[in-house]
Amino acid sequence: MTATSFRYLSRDALALKSDVTGARFWAVALDRTMLTYFEAPPGTHFEAHSHESEQITLVLEGDLFFELEGRTVCVRAGEVIAIPSNVPHAVYTREQSARAVDAWSPVMDKYRS
């Protein structure tokens, strides 16, 4: 992709794909930045992991629980958590579902379309 290229994706082009424990997502990436949208049903659990990408998560609906640096942080709708590169963390939902968007840099190859 060149610096002058852009991408427009209609709602129909943003098809949800399966991820862990029933979670679903779509992703859009440029060369150095990525945005993902997630829907996570109750009981979803992303095991402890770390990655080179910095991660900024905005919760749109529900609660997401992040375990990092020896504590659990509940991020509610309208709240944001910013996780630096290579910080180990786990993420989960409890009894309610959650919807969230993540911004990543550099791009997370795991979610690249």
Phi and psi in degrees as a GROMACS rama.xvg file:
@    title "Ramachandran Plot"
@    xaxis  label "Phi"
@    yaxis  label "Psi"
@TYPE xy
-94.5476  163.902  THR-2
-61.3852  -24.4576  ALA-3
-93.2545  -3.24176  THR-4
-80.0136  147.514  SER-5
-135.87  164.276  PHE-6
-126.471  135.244  ARG-7
-118.7  130.192  TYR-8
-124.996  119.962  LEU-9
-73.0903  166.551  SER-10
-54.1227  -39.4975  ARG-11
-64.4303  -27.239  ASP-12
-80.663  -12.2915  ALA-13
-96.9098  63.0308  LEU-14
-73.4209  136.14  ALA-15
-74.582  139.188  LEU-16
-116.644  155.146  LYS-17
-76.4374  146.178  SER-18
-137.789  -155.971  ASP-19
-62.4262  147.525  VAL-20
40.6306  42.0045  THR-21
86.3786  -5.46001  GLY-22
-64.7388  150.221  ALA-23
-132.23  152.665  ARG-24
-152.257  163.412  PHE-25
-132.32  159.67  TRP-26
-141.69  146.034  ALA-27
-132.631  131.141  VAL-28
-133.075  147.31  ALA-29
-106.448  -158.383  LEU-30
-69.8388  -39.3017  ASP-31
-122.581  -4.29666  ARG-32
-136.532  146.702  THR-33
-139.526  148.306  MET-34
-124.593  132.009  LEU-35
-124.822  150.821  THR-36
-119.965  131.899  TYR-37
-124.915  142.79  PHE-38
-119.288  121.987  GLU-39
-123.021  116.157  ALA-40
-71.6701  169.117  PRO-41
-54.5025  141.178  PRO-42
80.7388  9.44116  GLY-43
-70.6417  140.505  THR-44
-141.922  118.068  HIS-45
-95.7262  111.514  PHE-46
-56.8984  160.728  GLU-47
-56.0721  133.419  ALA-48
-159.447  169.907  HIS-49
-144.447  162.898  SER-50
-155.511  157.454  HIS-51
-61.8692  -33.3308  GLU-52
-66.0775  134.946  SER-53
-71.6143  147.822  GLU-54
-132.788  128.093  GLN-55
-121.353  120.073  ILE-56
-113.781  127.451  THR-57
-109.868  118.303  LEU-58
-83.5702  124.802  VAL-59
-91.1268  -34.0751  LEU-60
-155.146  141.124  GLU-61
81.7804  -162.542  GLY-62
-127.17  139.503  ASP-63
-117.402  136.052  LEU-64
-107.404  124.749  PHE-65
-111.448  126.401  PHE-66
-101.991  116.017  GLU-67
-157.597  149.001  LEU-68
50.1812  40.0072  GLU-69
78.0231  12.3658  GLY-70
-142.44  165.388  ARG-71
-111.629  129.081  THR-72
-116.53  124.914  VAL-73
-92.6129  118.547  CYS-74
-105.411  117.711  VAL-75
-98.7152  169.526  ARG-76
-51.8224  130.785  ALA-77
88.2575  -2.74561  GLY-78
-106.432  161.909  GLU-79
-131.132  145.12  VAL-80
-126.007  137.712  ILE-81
-117.751  121.403  ALA-82
-114.409  119.4  ILE-83
-65.8818  166.822  PRO-84
-56.2291  138.817  SER-85
63.508  19.173  ASN-86
-88.738  118.352  VAL-87
-63.2828  138.472  PRO-88
-158.962  152.947  HIS-89
-121.614  155.133  ALA-90
-136.726  139.745  VAL-91
-155.367  163.021  TYR-92
-109.02  161.293  THR-93
-107.124  -117.693  ARG-94
-84.2304  -7.1951  GLU-95
-120.954  157.052  GLN-96
-77.3145  168.002  SER-97
-141.612  150.698  ALA-98
-126.152  137.677  ARG-99
-153.341  158.332  ALA-100
-118.679  144.603  VAL-101
-121.731  137.336  ASP-102
-106.36  135.934  ALA-103
-130.522  141.412  TRP-104
-154.985  125.239  SER-105
-70.4766  176.644  PRO-106
-57.6567  139.609  VAL-107
-87.5432  105.724  MET-108
-56.8185  -30.412  ASP-109
-55.2292  -34.652  LYS-110
-106.474  2.16592  TYR-111
-61.7572  134.656  ARG-112
